Amino acid sequence: MARTPDELRRLTTPEFNQLLAADPELKRLAALRFDAALDVSVLLEILELGDWRIGNLPIRPLTVAKLAFLWALGNPLVVGGDLTEAAADVALYILSVPGLGEIPCGLAGIPGEAAGYAKATGLDLAAVDRELRRVKRAAFRPLEMLPVTAEDHDGEPPRYDGVWSAAIAGVAARESGHDLQYCLHRMPLSAVCACFVNNRRREGTDGDQIRYRPNPEVLNLIDARVEILADQFLTEQNKPN
């Protein structure tokens, strides 16, 4: 919103700053800028601690191999789109098996093997969708520290193919000392991404720009709340004594 020089001057006064500091909604939003619960979840994944489940269904952390496999299957959790119950069944099934090598059927048989997994959580489909997307976000959380580049806005969907899988797992292998297959199939994707970030921070030219960033949606809500308070403050000041 465009404001006059006089309005801008009044909004830089101690009175308005005190109003902002005392506003309970701004305090609530400020506490949401960083998702501490998600960061703890990532830490526990990296430490391989915790009891992982969605509802009543035990699962395992997402790995490079499982993410790439879901991408190859065209699962909406990875490629985008609405998550149907059948797609949720498959995503939950893949997260539940110890490793892809233990799937007892070919690709065509996976939907049958996976049938009923969403219902086994005891949650409705909307809740399963939210939980699955939180699992995915936790897996990629370390990458949110990277600076945004023009390539991030080129409109091309990500390709989690063999080249991508080998590249990011290869960095994790060099950083951790584990072999490539371990980093592909056993290491949590969150740990792989953390290894990638640490390598980039040490070796890249933009290492000083790698840091945790606040949630942009929350920042937009904060901006909107400040505008509301500014309007109210100016309105009160314009009232005749």
Secondary structure, DSSP 8 states (H G I E B T S, - for coil): ----HHHHHHTTSHHHHHHHHH-HHHHHHHHTSS-HHHHHHHHHHHTT-S--EETTEE----BHHHHHHHHHTT-HHHH-S---HHHHHHHHHHHHSS-GGG--S-GGGHHHHHTTHHHHTTS-HHHHHHHHHHHHHHHHGGGGGS---GGGGS------SHHHHHHHHHHHHHHH---HHHHHHTSBHHHHHHHHHHHHHHHSTTGGG------HHHHHHHHHHHHHHHHHHHHHHHS--
